[in-house]
Amino acid sequence: MRDNFESEIVDMLREGELSVAFITRFLTERGFDVTRQRVERTLRRLVGEGKVEFRVGNNGRKQYRLAR
């Protein structure tokens, strides 16, 4: 389940950058039982692995995208 959950996040980020709220919403719509905290924890791990990067937008929230 963990790899499937992470691969769904990576697939979503291929289309563009997203905030944690949108990632959580889209995962819930796809049938995953996730919380915002679980998504944030997974994204922090992916940032540490170098697969994903983030920037702070004008509204002060992190926008995640695939690392280049």
C-alpha positions as CSV (number, residue, x, y, z in Angstrom):
1,M,0.0,0.0,0.0
2,R,2.8,2.4,0.8
3,D,4.4,2.2,-2.6
4,N,1.0,2.5,-4.3
5,F,0.3,5.6,-2.1
6,E,3.6,7.2,-3.0
7,S,3.3,6.4,-6.6
8,E,-0.1,8.1,-6.8
9,I,1.5,11.3,-5.3
10,V,4.3,11.2,-7.8
11,D,1.8,10.6,-10.7
12,M,-0.2,13.7,-9.5
13,L,2.9,15.8,-9.3
14,R,3.9,14.9,-12.9
15,E,1.0,17.2,-14.0
16,G,2.1,20.2,-12.0
17,E,2.8,21.5,-8.5
18,L,0.1,21.0,-5.8
19,S,-0.4,21.9,-2.2
20,V,-0.9,19.4,0.6
21,A,-4.6,20.2,0.7
22,F,-5.1,19.4,-3.0
23,I,-3.0,16.2,-2.8
24,T,-5.0,15.0,0.1
25,R,-8.3,15.8,-1.6
26,F,-7.3,14.1,-4.8
27,L,-6.1,11.0,-3.0
28,T,-9.4,10.8,-1.1
29,E,-11.3,11.0,-4.3
30,R,-9.2,8.1,-5.7
31,G,-10.2,6.0,-2.8
32,F,-7.3,6.3,-0.4
33,D,-8.1,6.8,3.3
34,V,-5.5,9.5,4.1
35,T,-5.1,12.5,6.4
36,R,-3.3,15.7,5.8
37,Q,-0.7,14.7,8.4
38,R,0.0,11.4,6.6
39,V,0.4,13.2,3.3
40,E,2.8,15.8,4.8
41,R,4.9,13.0,6.4
42,T,5.2,11.2,3.1
43,L,6.0,14.4,1.2
44,R,8.8,15.2,3.8
45,R,10.3,11.8,3.2
46,L,10.1,12.2,-0.6
47,V,11.8,15.6,-0.3
48,G,14.6,14.0,1.8
49,E,15.0,11.3,-0.9
50,G,15.3,14.0,-3.5
51,K,12.3,12.9,-5.5
52,V,10.1,15.9,-4.7
53,E,10.9,19.6,-4.0
54,F,8.9,22.4,-2.7
55,R,8.6,26.2,-2.7
56,V,6.7,28.5,-0.5
57,G,4.0,30.3,-2.5
58,N,2.7,33.9,-2.1
59,N,0.1,32.6,0.4
60,G,2.8,31.1,2.6
61,R,1.9,27.5,1.9
62,K,4.2,24.9,0.4
63,Q,3.7,23.9,-3.2
64,Y,5.2,20.5,-4.0
65,R,6.5,19.4,-7.4
66,L,8.8,16.7,-8.8
67,A,12.5,17.3,-8.5
68,R,14.2,18.2,-11.7
